[in-house]
Amino acid sequence: MPSNLKLAGYAENPLEDGSLHQYRLFTIPMTTLTREAVAKLELKTKDADRCKNMFALGLVSWLYDRPVEPTLEWFQEKWGKTDPKVAEANTLAFKAGYFFGETAEAFPAQYRVEKAKLAPGVYRKVRGNEATALGMIAAAARAGKPLFYGSYPITPASDILHELSRHKNFDVKTFQAEDEIAAMCAAIGAAYGGAFAATGTSGPGMALKTEAIGLAVMLELPMVIVNVQRGGPSTGLPTKTEQADLLKPSGDATASAPWP
């Protein structure tokens, strides 16, 4: 609708004005097809339209040749007992998307991502925050000092606090403060008392710690201050993704893929 395009900041429909000429476009009436797929359940229009994501997931599953059984089993695990109608609606929408890809003859090829070729063995997946926590535990142990970590929960740094709280057996003490200033001051006190002191935050939280950091600098207290990077402007990824939502045209979605 023109009004929706205007709200999204578009003067013209990008699907029609040639601005996406470098992409191969496949226009798919997802809203219409999803409503048809779940019509027998007699859902409210709003509830039927909520299933569009599962239509898209089904189409992507076909496009990338992914097995459907795990997804269908997940529907039953999540909604099968509590709301069977929701489970059936999402199953129907998912299958509609999958079979649309299979029968529409609009896509010239499927894609398959093969399994990674790794040597047999036991592997452990460690994220950056977990690695940071383990590194601080090891550093404190090598220094022969107890580890103190004071922090105020903030995305995406909170995982460091969560991970360290699991390792009290390594003489780790964690403190969830009432705000960023209290967390920083607690770390200062721990450092003054001889502990391996650390604190962590992200983005605006670092600004709130600044005055207390100045006190730590004046006292020349050793400590670790972790500033976990956020993606995007302002408050970080929350702001970035919300701004991105404004750029998505409403109504039937369009799948696109770059030319090979």
N, C-alpha and C positions, 0 to 999 in steps of 0.2 A: 504494500500500500504506500502511496506517496507520502502520507503523513508519517509513517514509520521510518521511511528512508530519510525524511527530513530530520527526525529526532536522532537518527544514527549519524547524521552529519554528511549524508550523501545527497548531492544535487540530482544525480541520475542513478538508476539501478546498475550496479557494477556487473551484473550478469548480462546486461544488454548493451552497455555503452562501449564495449571493446577494451576496457581497461585491464581485463584479465586475459588478454590474448596470448600471453606466454604460457598459460595453463590449458590443459585439456579439461573441459568442464562437462560434467554429467548432471543435468538438472533432474532431481528426483522429488516427486510430490510426496514427501514423507508424511506430512500431516494427513493427507487424504488416504494414503495406503495404510497408515497405522489405524485410522478410524475404521476402515473397512475390515482390517484384520481382527479387531476386537469387537466388532458390531454385535455379534451374537451374545455378548455378555451384557449388553444394554447399559454400559457405563455412562456417567455424565460426560459431556464433551471435555470438560477440564481434566477429568481422570483419564480419559482415553488419550488425550494429548500428552499426558505425562509419560506414556509408553514410547514416545518417539525416540528417546535415547536408546532403547532396546532394539528398535528397528535399525537404527544406525549401527549399533553393535553387531547385529546379525549380518548386516551388509559387509562390515569390515571383516567379520569372521570369515565370510566367504572369500572376500577379496584377498585375504592373506592366508587362506587355506588352513584356518585354525579349527580344531575339534570343537564341536558344539556341546558335547556331553558335560564337561565341567561347568559350563555356564548354566545349562538347564538344571543340573543338580543343585547349583547354588541358589537358583530361584526357589526350589523346593525347601532347601534348608532355611532360607531367610523368611519366606512367607507361607510355605506349604501348610503349616499347622495354625498359624495366627490369622492368616488372611488368604485362603486358597484362591479367591477370585483375583487378587492382585498377582499371585503367582501365575495363574493361567493367563491373565492379560499380558504380562511381560513375556511369557513363553510364546504366545501367539504373535506378538509384535516382533520378537527376536526371530522367529522362524520366517515371518513374512519378509523381513529384511534379508535374511540368508537366501531364501528362494528367489527373491527379486534379483539378487546378484547372479544367481545361477541360471535364471530363465530369461532375463531381460535382453541378453545378447548385446548389451550396451558397452560392456567392458572387454577390451581385446585380450586381456591376460589376467591371470592371478599371480600373486607373489607369495613366495614361501621363504620364511626365515628359518634356516636350519639350526639345529642345536649346536651350541658351542662345543668345539672339540677340545676336551680337557682330559688330562690323564686321570685314571681312576683314583679315588681317595676321598678323604673327608675334608670338606671346605667350610670355611666360616665367612659369612658376609659381614663386613664391618663398615658402618657409615662413619662419616667424618666426625660427628659429635661423639660417637662411641669410641673412636680412636683417640680423640682428645682426652676423654675421661680416663682411658687405659694408660695413656702417656703420662698423665698427671699422677696416677697411682704409682706407676713405676718410678717416676722422678722422685716422689716423696719417699718411697721405700729406699731408694739408693742414697738419699740424703739423710736417712735415719730420722725422719720427722713425721709427725702425724699430718694428714692432709685435711685441711678445712676448706670447704667450698660453700660460700654464701651467695645466693642468687635469688632474684625475683623472676618468676616464670614469664617468659616472653618468647614468642615464636621468632626464629627457629632455634633458639639457644636452649630451650627447656630440656631437651633430651640429655644434655650433659648432666644436669641435676638429677634427672631420672636414673641415668646409668650409675652415677657415683653413689646414689642412695642404696644401690644393691650390693655395695662392696664394703660394708661396715667391718667385715672380717679383716680387712687390710688397714685398719686404723684410720678409716675415712669418716669424717664427720660432715654432714650436709645440713645446711640451714636455709629454709625457704623463708625469705624475709617478706615484710609487708610492703616494701617498695624498693626501688633501685638504690636510693640513698642509704637505706638501712643495710642492704646487702653489701654495699661498698664499705660502709663503716664497720660492719662485722668482720669483713676480710682484713681491714686495717688492724682491728683488735687482735685477730688471730695471728697476724704477722708480728705484731708487737710482742705477743706471748711466745713466739718462737716456732709457730707451726708453719708448714708449707701452705701458705694462704693463696686462695684463688677465688675469682668471681667471674661471672659471665653474663653477657647480655647481647643485645642486637639493636642496631639502628638508633631510634630515639632514646633507648635505655642508656646508651653510652653518654649521651648528652646530660642525662640526669645524674650520672655518676661523676661528672667533671669536677665539681667543687671538692668532693671527698678525695678524688684522685690527686688533686693539688695538695691536700694534706699529707697523703702518702708520699708524694714526691719530696715535700719539705722535710719529712721525717726520715727519708731515704730508706723506706721499708721495702724489702723485696717481696714481690707477689706476682701472680699471673692474672692478667685481665684478658678474658677472651671476648672478642667482638665478632659474633657469628654473622657473616655477610647475608644481607637480604638482596633479592633480585628486584629491580624496578625502582621507581621514584618514591619520594615522600615516605610513607610508612612501609614501603617495600612491596612485596609481591601481592598482598591484598589490594593495594591501590592499583597496581599494574593490571591485575586480572579484571578488576571491576571496570577499569577504563576500557579494557579490551571488549568487555561485554557490550559496551555502547556501540561498538563498530560492527556488530553482527546483525545482518538484516533479519527481520522477523519473517514469519511465515514458513513456507516450505524451504527446507535446507538444500544446499547444493554441495555435492562432494566434488573435490577437485584434486588433480594430481599433476605435477609438472611433467612437461614433455621429457622423454628419456634423452 
